[in-house]
Amino acid sequence: MLNKSRKPRKSFLMLTALMVALVAVLAACGGNNGNGSNSSPSASPSGSASPSASPSESASAAPSDAASDLKEYELTLFLPGTPPKDEQKVEAEINKHLKEKINATLDINFIDWGQWDNKMNMAIASRDPMDIIFTAQWNGHSANVAKGAFLPLNDPNGKHGNLLEQYGQDILSSLPEAFLKGAKIDGFNYGVPANKELAEQGGIVYRTDIAEELGLTEQIQAVKTIADLEPILATVKEKKPDMIPIFMRDGENFNAHYFAKYDYLGDSTIDGVILKDGTETKVMARYEHPRYMETLNITRDFFKKGYINSDAATTQLGVNDAMKKGDVFMVVSPLKPGKDAELANATGLAGKLGQVAMTERTVATSDTAGSMLGISSTSGDPARAMMLINLLHSDKYLNNLINFGIEGDHYSRSGEIITPTDNTANYSIGAAWMLGSQFLNYVWNTEAPDKWEQFKQFNTDAHNSPGLGFTFNAEPVKSQVSAMNNTRKQYDPGLDTGSIDPSKAEEYYNKLKANGLDKVIAEKQTQLDAFLAGN
């Protein structure tokens, strides 16, 4: 069960068409705690604020005509991340707004990244009352759908009807079609994707101040391969013995899907991949791709040389929290325009981070569903939950409030540009990529003013995975997937971070096969072939 004691209450044809649709749209974009009802209002309270509107001068702040017809309800939102000091202060402001909009209040439950998987798996298995949950294809989404954890959001024949059509009209009108189509499982959406960058690129983010001090800037900016990092990390280790040259953890390393370019065709916790940067559609185990062992070997070399944090396989720290500590020189990261500035503002390192791309830009189905908000099948009021998600895609005031805190307290603003204050660190959640539409976000003064135009360009000419549009349905092999996942947890953290010898990879592969890997791959291949034949 989730511990809430910290608070007092509480599918291939699609390729060109979808990308064209995406660019066109982006170009236009500048728990229930037992007190809930099962209301099904007929109207969706919504309303977008103007780009520079405050609550008092915005249509979004006016009470919704439908709000007064709704019974008050407390929504719960579960997000990975460290609870910020000023959470309750910001929640109070959020709740003033939500009371007027949809007669609801919001209880945000932050769960540290290191505990997220375990705690959410337990909560789902225990059928804990929850309303909105962050979910992603790289974070067990397909497996959780197979478990019945999430409601279908666009099923007209479902218990709650087509929630998207009824209460998500702003989502449907603003979110590029590529996202919702790419995130479907057997025709249904079980999460609303965030409106953000679509293409994906792997690389590193590093401390520019330290690089300049050590004379490494030019060398870092010329990096193309993992091996190119070796002399840089060696220098940092020698000259800055108190710094971690490169921080890694389970899921954030050179073998991560965004860096190694594995397309898991859905859930990245289920082995059986094609390559995002390739053209082949034969599904294979990662172990059978040469890049897998090559990556493990060089990572192990880095670990033995002391370049990687010694607790990489077990650390509970997320990347943001590790960077906040100030003793990390470099991290592996999925990149987008301005990722360095975005991370810097979230970690108190404004102006001190830079980024270097090291892989091709690609687009896979997983990228359309790489960040979503799902409605739990245990929600006491799915309609109200969808109303909130809809507001995160349309209400500029609410979106920026939940992401950046209170204007005049956690930031100051001039038009669309915001500047940190002395209190910014007390509400710095770094979750804008999770919450609704990023195109509603203000831009920090350390970011490029044309950040959103850069996002549009970033998606142009990216390489499409040969499996783009397909999502694997794990239901036919869910028992094998469950057994394989237990094996994955035993080996992946140690192997991927270099903490254990790569020779263990063969043992890992054999255990996966013993637990049903061949059957899972065969099922993935069958489904993918059928998808490709039909498109």
C-alpha positions as CSV (number, residue, x, y, z in Angstrom):
1,M,0.0,0.0,0.0
2,L,1.2,3.6,-0.6
3,N,2.4,5.4,2.4
4,K,0.8,8.8,2.6
5,S,2.0,9.7,6.1
6,R,4.1,12.6,4.7
7,K,0.9,14.7,4.4
8,P,-1.8,15.4,6.9
9,R,-4.5,14.3,4.4
10,K,-4.5,12.5,2.2
11,S,0.4,1.3,-35.8
12,F,3.7,1.8,-40.8
13,L,1.4,3.7,-43.1
14,M,1.2,6.2,-40.4
15,L,4.9,7.3,-40.7
16,T,4.7,10.2,-43.1
17,A,1.2,11.2,-42.4
18,L,1.7,11.4,-38.7
19,M,4.9,13.4,-38.9
20,V,3.3,15.9,-41.3
21,A,0.4,16.2,-38.9
22,L,2.7,16.7,-36.0
23,V,4.8,19.4,-37.6
24,A,1.6,21.2,-38.8
25,V,0.2,21.3,-35.3
26,L,3.4,22.2,-33.6
27,A,3.8,25.1,-36.0
28,A,0.5,26.4,-34.7
29,C,1.6,25.9,-31.1
30,G,3.8,29.0,-30.3
31,G,-7.0,8.1,-4.7
32,N,-9.6,9.3,-4.1
33,N,-9.8,9.3,-0.3
34,G,-13.3,8.0,0.0
35,N,-15.2,11.2,-0.4
36,G,-15.8,10.9,-4.2
37,S,-18.9,10.6,-6.3
38,N,-19.3,8.7,-9.5
39,S,-20.6,11.7,-11.3
40,S,-20.8,11.8,-15.1
41,P,-21.3,15.4,-16.0
42,S,-22.5,16.1,-19.5
43,A,-20.2,19.1,-20.1
44,S,-16.4,19.4,-19.9
45,P,-15.4,22.5,-17.9
46,S,-12.5,24.0,-19.8
47,G,-11.0,27.3,-21.0
48,S,-7.6,28.5,-22.0
49,A,-5.9,31.4,-20.6
50,S,-4.3,34.0,-22.8
51,P,-0.5,33.6,-22.9
52,S,0.1,36.2,-20.3
53,A,-3.0,36.0,-18.3
54,S,-3.2,35.9,-14.5
55,P,-6.1,34.1,-12.9
56,S,-8.0,37.3,-12.3
57,E,-7.8,38.5,-15.9
58,S,-8.3,35.1,-17.6
59,A,-11.3,33.3,-18.9
60,S,-9.8,30.1,-17.4
61,A,-10.2,31.5,-14.0
62,A,-13.9,32.2,-14.3
63,P,-16.1,29.6,-12.6
64,S,-17.3,27.0,-15.1
65,D,-21.0,26.8,-15.7
66,A,-20.9,23.1,-15.0
67,A,-18.7,23.3,-11.9
68,S,-21.6,24.2,-9.6
69,D,-23.4,21.0,-10.7
70,L,-20.6,18.8,-9.6
71,K,-20.1,17.3,-6.1
72,E,-16.8,18.3,-4.6
73,Y,-14.1,15.7,-5.1
74,E,-10.5,15.3,-4.1
75,L,-8.4,14.1,-7.0
76,T,-5.1,12.3,-6.4
77,L,-2.2,12.6,-8.8
78,F,0.8,10.3,-8.5
79,L,4.1,11.5,-10.0
80,P,7.7,10.3,-9.7
81,G,10.0,12.8,-8.1
82,T,11.1,14.3,-4.8
83,P,8.4,16.1,-2.8
84,P,9.3,19.9,-2.9
85,K,9.3,21.9,0.3
86,D,6.5,24.3,-0.9
87,E,4.2,21.6,-2.2
88,Q,1.4,22.3,0.1
89,K,1.6,26.0,-0.5
90,V,1.3,25.5,-4.2
91,E,-1.4,22.9,-3.9
92,A,-3.4,25.5,-2.0
93,E,-3.3,27.8,-4.9
94,I,-4.0,25.0,-7.4
95,N,-7.1,24.1,-5.3
96,K,-8.5,27.6,-5.3
97,H,-8.4,27.4,-9.1
98,L,-9.7,23.9,-9.4
99,K,-12.6,24.6,-7.1
100,E,-13.8,27.3,-9.5
101,K,-13.1,25.2,-12.6
102,I,-14.4,21.7,-11.7
103,N,-15.3,21.8,-8.0
104,A,-12.3,19.6,-7.2
105,T,-9.2,19.7,-5.1
106,L,-5.9,18.0,-5.9
107,D,-3.6,15.9,-3.7
108,I,-0.2,15.5,-5.5
109,N,1.7,12.4,-4.4
110,F,5.4,12.6,-5.3
111,I,7.3,9.3,-5.0
112,D,11.1,9.3,-5.3
113,W,12.3,7.8,-8.6
114,G,14.1,5.1,-6.7
115,Q,10.9,3.9,-5.1
116,W,8.5,4.6,-7.9
117,D,8.4,1.2,-9.6
118,N,8.1,-0.8,-6.4
119,K,5.5,1.4,-4.7
120,M,3.3,1.8,-7.8
121,N,3.4,-1.9,-8.6
122,M,2.3,-2.6,-5.0
123,A,-0.5,0.0,-5.2
124,I,-1.7,-1.4,-8.5
125,A,-1.6,-5.0,-7.2
126,S,-3.4,-3.9,-4.0
127,R,-6.1,-2.0,-6.0
128,D,-5.4,1.1,-4.0
129,P,-7.8,4.0,-4.7
130,M,-6.0,6.4,-7.2
131,D,-7.2,8.8,-9.8
132,I,-4.4,10.0,-12.1
133,I,-1.0,8.2,-12.5
134,F,2.1,9.1,-14.5
135,T,2.7,6.2,-17.0
136,A,5.0,5.6,-20.0
137,Q,5.8,2.8,-22.4
138,W,9.4,2.7,-20.9
139,N,7.9,2.3,-17.5
140,G,5.7,-0.8,-17.7
141,H,2.7,0.8,-19.4
142,S,1.7,-2.2,-21.6
143,A,2.2,-4.6,-18.7
144,N,0.0,-2.5,-16.4
145,V,-2.7,-2.2,-19.1
146,A,-2.6,-6.0,-19.2
147,K,-3.1,-6.0,-15.5
148,G,-6.2,-3.8,-15.7
149,A,-4.5,-0.9,-14.0
150,F,-5.8,1.8,-16.4
151,L,-9.1,2.7,-17.9
152,P,-9.6,2.8,-21.6
153,L,-10.1,6.5,-22.3
154,N,-11.8,6.3,-25.7
155,D,-14.1,3.3,-25.4
156,P,-17.7,4.4,-26.2
157,N,-19.0,1.0,-24.9
158,G,-17.0,1.1,-21.7
159,K,-18.4,1.6,-18.2
160,H,-17.5,5.3,-18.3
161,G,-18.0,5.9,-22.0
162,N,-15.6,7.8,-24.2
163,L,-13.9,10.0,-21.6
164,L,-11.8,11.8,-24.2
165,E,-14.7,12.7,-26.3
166,Q,-16.8,13.8,-23.3
167,Y,-14.3,15.6,-21.2
168,G,-11.1,16.0,-23.2
169,Q,-12.1,18.2,-26.1
170,D,-9.2,20.6,-25.6
171,I,-6.8,17.6,-25.7
172,L,-8.3,16.4,-29.0
173,S,-8.1,19.8,-30.5
174,S,-4.5,20.6,-29.5
175,L,-2.6,17.3,-29.2
176,P,-1.1,16.2,-32.5
177,E,-2.8,13.1,-33.9
178,A,0.5,11.2,-33.9
179,F,0.6,11.0,-30.1
180,L,-2.8,9.5,-29.5
181,K,-2.6,7.1,-32.5
182,G,0.9,6.0,-31.6
183,A,0.0,5.4,-27.9
184,K,-3.0,3.1,-28.6
185,I,-3.1,-0.5,-27.5
186,D,-5.5,-2.6,-29.6
187,G,-7.4,0.6,-30.6
188,F,-7.7,2.2,-27.2
189,N,-5.8,4.9,-25.3
190,Y,-5.0,4.1,-21.7
191,G,-3.1,7.3,-21.1
192,V,-3.1,10.9,-22.5
193,P,0.4,11.7,-23.9
194,A,2.1,14.9,-22.9
195,N,2.3,17.4,-25.8
196,K,6.0,17.7,-26.1
197,E,8.9,16.8,-28.4
198,L,8.3,13.6,-30.5
199,A,11.7,12.8,-31.8
200,E,14.2,11.3,-29.4
201,Q,18.0,11.6,-29.2
202,G,20.5,10.3,-26.7
203,G,23.5,12.1,-25.4
204,I,25.1,13.6,-22.3
205,V,24.5,16.7,-20.1
206,Y,27.6,18.1,-18.4
207,R,28.9,20.8,-16.1
208,T,30.1,23.6,-18.4
209,D,31.8,25.5,-15.6
210,I,33.9,22.5,-14.6
211,A,34.7,21.6,-18.3
212,E,35.9,25.2,-18.8
213,E,38.0,25.1,-15.7
214,L,39.7,21.9,-16.8
215,G,40.1,22.9,-20.4
216,L,37.7,20.2,-21.7
217,T,35.0,22.2,-23.4
218,E,36.2,21.7,-27.0
219,Q,36.9,18.0,-26.4
220,I,33.5,17.4,-25.0
221,Q,31.7,19.2,-27.8
222,A,33.5,17.0,-30.3
223,V,32.3,13.7,-28.7
224,K,30.7,11.2,-31.1
225,T,31.0,7.8,-29.4
226,I,31.0,6.4,-25.9
227,A,34.7,5.7,-26.2
228,D,35.4,9.4,-26.9
229,L,34.3,10.1,-23.3
230,E,37.1,8.1,-21.8
231,P,39.9,10.7,-21.7
232,I,37.4,13.3,-20.5
233,L,36.2,11.3,-17.6
234,A,39.8,10.3,-16.8
235,T,40.7,14.0,-16.5
236,V,37.8,14.8,-14.3
237,K,38.6,11.8,-12.0
238,E,42.2,13.0,-11.7
239,K,41.6,16.7,-11.3
240,K,38.4,16.6,-9.4
241,P,38.6,13.5,-7.1
242,D,35.6,14.6,-5.1
243,M,33.3,14.6,-8.2
244,I,31.6,11.7,-9.9
245,P,32.8,11.8,-13.5
246,I,29.5,10.3,-14.8
247,F,26.4,9.4,-12.8
248,M,24.5,6.3,-13.8
249,R,21.5,4.4,-12.4
250,D,19.1,1.7,-13.6
251,G,17.4,3.0,-16.7
252,E,19.8,6.0,-17.1
253,N,23.0,4.6,-18.8
254,F,24.4,3.9,-22.2
255,N,22.1,0.9,-22.6
256,A,19.0,2.9,-22.0
257,H,16.5,2.7,-24.9
258,Y,17.0,6.3,-25.9
259,F,20.8,5.9,-26.2
260,A,21.2,2.3,-27.5
261,K,18.1,2.8,-29.8
262,Y,16.3,-0.3,-28.9
263,D,12.6,-0.2,-30.0
264,Y,10.8,-2.5,-27.6
265,L,7.6,-2.1,-29.7
266,G,5.8,-0.9,-26.6
267,D,6.9,-1.6,-23.1
268,S,10.7,-1.3,-22.6
269,T,10.5,-3.8,-19.6
270,I,9.7,-6.6,-22.1
271,D,12.7,-7.9,-24.1
272,G,12.4,-8.5,-27.8
273,V,13.5,-5.5,-29.9
274,I,14.1,-4.0,-33.3
275,L,16.4,-1.0,-33.7
276,K,14.9,2.5,-33.9
277,D,17.8,3.7,-36.1
278,G,17.6,0.6,-38.4
279,T,15.4,-0.8,-41.1
280,E,15.0,-4.4,-40.1
281,T,11.7,-5.7,-38.6
282,K,13.0,-9.0,-37.2
283,V,12.4,-9.1,-33.5
284,M,15.4,-10.2,-31.5
285,A,16.6,-10.3,-27.9
286,R,18.9,-7.4,-27.0
287,Y,21.6,-10.0,-26.3
288,E,21.6,-10.9,-30.0
289,H,22.4,-7.4,-31.1
290,P,26.2,-6.7,-31.2
291,R,25.7,-3.2,-29.7
292,Y,24.4,-4.8,-26.5
293,M,27.6,-6.5,-25.5
294,E,29.7,-3.7,-26.9
295,T,27.9,-1.3,-24.6
296,L,28.2,-3.5,-21.6
297,N,31.9,-4.0,-22.1
298,I,32.8,-0.3,-22.3
299,T,30.5,0.6,-19.4
300,R,32.2,-2.1,-17.3
301,D,35.6,-0.6,-18.2
302,F,34.4,2.8,-17.1
303,F,33.1,1.4,-13.8
304,K,36.3,-0.4,-13.0
305,K,38.3,2.8,-13.6
306,G,36.1,4.7,-11.1
307,Y,34.4,6.9,-13.6
308,I,30.9,5.8,-12.6
309,N,29.3,6.1,-9.1
310,S,30.0,2.9,-7.2
311,D,26.3,2.6,-6.1
312,A,25.0,2.9,-9.7
313,A,23.2,-0.5,-9.6
314,T,21.3,0.3,-6.3
315,T,21.1,4.1,-6.0
316,Q,17.6,5.5,-5.3
317,L,18.6,9.0,-6.5
318,G,17.1,10.2,-9.7
319,V,19.2,12.2,-12.1
320,N,17.8,15.5,-11.0
321,D,18.5,14.8,-7.4
322,A,22.0,13.6,-8.2
323,M,22.8,16.8,-10.1
324,K,21.4,18.9,-7.2
325,K,24.1,17.6,-4.9
326,G,26.7,19.4,-7.0
327,D,29.3,16.6,-7.1
328,V,28.3,15.1,-10.5
329,F,30.1,16.2,-13.7
330,M,28.1,14.3,-16.4
331,V,24.9,12.3,-16.8
332,V,23.5,10.2,-19.7
333,S,20.2,11.8,-20.9
334,P,17.5,11.8,-23.5
335,L,17.9,15.1,-25.3
336,K,15.7,17.8,-26.8
337,P,16.2,21.5,-27.5
338,G,17.1,23.2,-24.3
339,K,17.3,20.0,-22.2
340,D,20.5,21.4,-20.5
341,A,18.8,24.7,-19.5
342,E,15.7,22.9,-18.4
343,L,17.7,20.5,-16.2
344,A,19.8,23.4,-14.9
345,N,16.8,25.3,-13.7
346,A,15.4,22.2,-12.0
347,T,18.7,21.6,-10.1
348,G,19.9,25.0,-9.1
349,L,22.6,25.0,-11.8
350,A,21.3,27.7,-14.1
351,G,23.9,28.6,-16.7
352,K,26.2,25.7,-15.7
353,L,25.0,22.9,-17.9
354,G,25.6,22.0,-21.5
355,Q,24.4,19.1,-23.7
356,V,26.0,17.0,-26.5
357,A,24.0,14.8,-28.8
358,M,25.6,11.3,-29.5
359,T,22.9,9.4,-31.4
360,E,20.6,9.9,-34.4
361,R,17.2,11.5,-33.9
362,T,14.6,8.8,-34.2
363,V,10.8,8.5,-33.8
364,A,9.3,5.3,-32.4
365,T,5.9,4.5,-31.0
366,S,7.4,4.6,-27.5
367,D,8.1,8.3,-28.1
368,T,4.5,9.0,-28.6
369,A,3.8,7.3,-25.3
370,G,6.9,8.3,-23.5
371,S,5.1,10.4,-21.0
372,M,1.4,10.0,-20.2
373,L,-1.2,10.5,-17.6
374,G,-3.5,7.5,-17.1
375,I,-6.7,7.2,-15.1
376,S,-6.6,4.4,-12.6
377,S,-9.3,1.8,-12.9
378,T,-9.8,2.4,-9.1
379,S,-10.6,6.1,-9.6
380,G,-13.7,7.2,-7.8
381,D,-14.5,9.8,-10.5
382,P,-12.9,9.1,-13.9
383,A,-14.8,12.0,-15.5
384,R,-13.3,14.5,-13.0
385,A,-9.9,13.0,-13.6
386,M,-10.2,13.6,-17.3
387,M,-11.4,17.1,-16.7
388,L,-8.1,17.8,-14.8
389,I,-6.0,16.3,-17.6
390,N,-7.9,18.4,-20.1
391,L,-7.1,21.5,-18.1
392,L,-3.4,20.7,-18.1
393,H,-3.6,20.8,-22.0
394,S,-5.6,24.0,-22.1
395,D,-5.4,26.1,-19.0
396,K,-2.1,28.1,-19.1
397,Y,-2.4,29.5,-15.6
398,L,-2.9,26.0,-14.1
399,N,-0.2,24.4,-16.2
400,N,2.4,26.9,-15.1
401,L,1.3,26.9,-11.5
402,I,1.6,23.2,-11.1
403,N,5.0,23.2,-13.0
404,F,6.7,26.3,-11.7
405,G,4.9,27.4,-8.6
406,I,3.5,30.8,-7.6
407,E,4.3,33.8,-9.7
408,G,6.0,36.4,-7.5
409,D,7.2,33.8,-5.1
410,H,8.8,30.9,-7.0
411,Y,9.5,33.0,-10.1
412,S,9.0,36.5,-11.6
413,R,7.6,36.9,-15.1
414,S,7.9,39.4,-18.0
415,G,5.6,38.2,-20.8
416,E,6.5,34.6,-21.5
417,I,9.9,34.8,-19.9
418,I,10.3,33.8,-16.2
419,T,13.2,34.4,-13.9
420,P,14.2,32.5,-10.7
421,T,13.8,34.0,-7.3
422,D,15.4,33.2,-4.0
423,N,12.6,30.8,-3.4
424,T,12.7,28.9,-6.7
425,A,14.5,25.9,-5.2
426,N,11.6,25.2,-2.8
427,Y,9.3,24.4,-5.7
428,S,11.4,23.0,-8.5
429,I,9.8,19.7,-9.6
430,G,11.2,19.3,-13.1
431,A,8.1,17.6,-14.3
432,A,6.9,19.8,-17.2
433,W,7.5,17.0,-19.6
434,M,4.9,14.9,-17.7
435,L,2.1,17.4,-17.2
436,G,-0.2,18.2,-20.1
437,S,1.1,20.6,-22.9
438,Q,4.6,21.9,-22.7
439,F,3.6,24.5,-25.3
440,L,1.7,26.3,-22.5
441,N,4.9,26.5,-20.4
442,Y,6.7,29.8,-19.8
443,V,10.4,29.9,-20.8
444,W,13.1,30.5,-18.2
445,N,15.4,33.4,-18.9
446,T,18.3,31.0,-19.3
447,E,16.5,29.1,-22.1
448,A,16.2,30.1,-25.8
449,P,13.3,32.4,-26.3
450,D,12.4,30.4,-29.4
451,K,12.4,27.1,-27.5
452,W,9.1,25.9,-28.9
453,E,10.1,26.7,-32.5
454,Q,13.2,24.6,-31.9
455,F,11.0,21.8,-30.7
456,K,9.2,21.8,-34.1
457,Q,12.5,21.7,-36.0
458,F,13.8,18.9,-33.8
459,N,11.0,16.7,-35.0
460,T,11.7,17.4,-38.6
461,D,13.7,14.7,-40.6
462,A,14.1,12.3,-37.7
463,H,14.5,8.7,-38.7
464,N,11.3,6.6,-38.2
465,S,11.6,3.3,-36.5
466,P,10.4,0.5,-38.9
467,G,7.9,-0.3,-36.2
468,L,6.4,3.2,-35.8
469,G,2.8,3.0,-35.0
470,F,2.8,-0.5,-33.5
471,T,2.3,-1.3,-29.9
472,F,2.7,-4.8,-28.5
473,N,-0.2,-6.3,-26.6
474,A,1.3,-8.4,-23.8
475,E,-1.9,-10.0,-22.7
476,P,-1.3,-13.3,-24.6
477,V,2.0,-13.8,-22.8
478,K,1.5,-12.0,-19.5
479,S,2.7,-14.9,-17.4
480,Q,5.9,-15.1,-19.3
481,V,6.3,-11.3,-19.2
482,S,5.9,-11.3,-15.4
483,A,8.5,-14.0,-14.9
484,M,10.9,-12.3,-17.3
485,N,10.5,-9.0,-15.5
486,N,11.6,-10.6,-12.2
487,T,14.7,-11.8,-14.0
488,R,15.3,-8.4,-15.6
489,K,15.3,-6.7,-12.2
490,Q,17.9,-9.2,-11.0
491,Y,20.4,-8.5,-13.9
492,D,19.7,-5.2,-15.7
493,P,20.8,-2.7,-13.0
494,G,24.2,-4.4,-12.5
495,L,25.0,-5.1,-16.1
496,D,23.8,-1.8,-17.5
497,T,25.7,0.3,-15.1
498,G,29.0,-1.8,-15.3
499,S,28.6,-2.9,-11.7
500,I,28.9,-6.6,-12.6
501,D,31.0,-8.4,-15.3
502,P,29.4,-8.6,-18.8
503,S,30.0,-12.3,-18.7
504,K,26.9,-12.5,-16.6
505,A,24.9,-11.4,-19.7
506,E,24.8,-15.0,-21.1
507,E,23.5,-16.3,-17.9
508,Y,20.8,-13.6,-17.9
509,Y,19.9,-14.4,-21.5
510,N,19.6,-18.1,-20.7
511,K,17.3,-17.4,-17.7
512,L,15.1,-15.2,-19.9
513,K,14.8,-18.0,-22.4
514,A,13.9,-20.4,-19.6
515,N,11.2,-18.0,-18.5
516,G,9.5,-17.7,-21.9
517,L,11.6,-15.2,-23.9
518,D,11.2,-17.2,-27.2
519,K,7.4,-17.2,-26.8
520,V,7.3,-13.5,-26.1
521,I,9.5,-12.7,-29.1
522,A,7.4,-15.0,-31.3
523,E,4.2,-13.3,-30.2
524,K,5.8,-9.8,-30.8
525,Q,6.8,-10.9,-34.3
526,T,3.4,-12.3,-35.1
527,Q,1.7,-9.1,-34.0
528,L,4.2,-6.8,-35.7
529,D,4.0,-8.8,-39.0
530,A,0.2,-8.5,-38.9
531,F,0.5,-4.8,-38.3
532,L,2.9,-4.3,-41.2
533,A,0.8,-6.4,-43.5
534,G,-2.2,-4.3,-42.7
535,N,-0.6,-1.0,-43.4
